[in-house]
Amino acid sequence: MRTFILGTDWGSDCDDVVAVRILTRAVHAGKIRLAGVIINHVMTDSAASLDGFLHREGLKDVPIGIDKKARDLTERVSYQKRLAQYAVRYKSNEDAEDGVKLYRRLLAQAEDKVEIAEIGFLHVVADLLESEADEISPLTGRELVRDKVARIWSMAGKWDEDGGREYNIFCTPCTRAGAYAFVESCPVPVTFLGFEIGADVISGRGLAKDDLLYAAMCDHGSPNGRLSWDPMLADLAVTGDAEVAGYTAVQGTARIDRETGANHFTEDAAGLHSYVVRKYDPAWYEARLERAILSE
Ligand SMILES: [Ca+2]
C-alpha cells in the first residue's frame, strides 16, 4: 500500500481541512496509509486542532510534527478552537515533535518508499533536505529523501504564465527561500498543482450540517464551499496518476525567484519536475471531489 506523509499550513484556510478529509477517507478505503502530518504554519492551537480533527475522522495514531522555528508567519485563526476541543494526544504544540525530526524519523523507519503530499509552505521540507546526520539516521536529509521518497506532490506555484506567483511560495521571505531551496535541491520527482487549477473549482458544498468539516468551513466563512487547491492536490496524490485524475502533466525543470517568489518552467522530457494542466471543466472536478469527500 502507498504510504503518505502530509505537509500542511493547517490553519489559515479551510481547504486544508477538506484535503485532510480526502486523505482520511482514502485511508479508511484502504487506498493509502498516512504515516504522519507535519504542520508548517504554526498557530496557538495548530497541533491540538489537527489532532482533534484526525481523531474525529477515526485516525487515532498519526504522529504530528510542527515547524518549531515558526518563522515570520501571521496568525489568522478560524476553526482551530473548535477542532482543538477534540484533541486527545496533542493538547498543545509542545506535544508535537519538531517537523524535520519527524520527517527524518518516518523516512528512516520506512521499509518501502513513501510519498509526500505538501499543501502548504515548502520551508520545512527544504530544512529536511538540508538536515545533517543525527541520532535518527546516519544519512543526510537529502540522502534520506533520495532513498525513501518516491515522489512529492506539491500544491504550489502558478504555472499558466511565466513568472506566476502563488501564496505557498511568495507568502514571506521564509517561504520564498524555502521554495527556492526545495526546487533547487530536491533529488526526487515533484509534481506541482498550481493556483490556476483550483481557482474556480468549489468543494465542500454537499456536506451534512452535523459534519465537523462543515462546521470548520463555516468557521472559516465558507459555508457554501471553498476553492479547491488543497483538495485537488490530495485527490491527485491519492490517485497517483495525473491522467486518471483529469490532468495532463508537463515535464521539465522548475525555477523559483528567491527574491520575488515568481516561478518559471523549462520543458524537458528528462526533468524532475512537472506541473499539471486541467483537461476538463470545473464541474468534472467538483463531482470527483464530492465523491472523495463524502465516500465512506
Ligand atoms: Ca494549505
Boltz pocket constraint, residues with backbone or C-beta under 6 A from the ligand:
constraints:
  - pocket:
      binder: B
      contacts: [[A, 8], [A, 9], [A, 10], [A, 13], [A, 15], [A, 16], [A, 119], [A, 120], [A, 230]]
      max_distance: 6.0
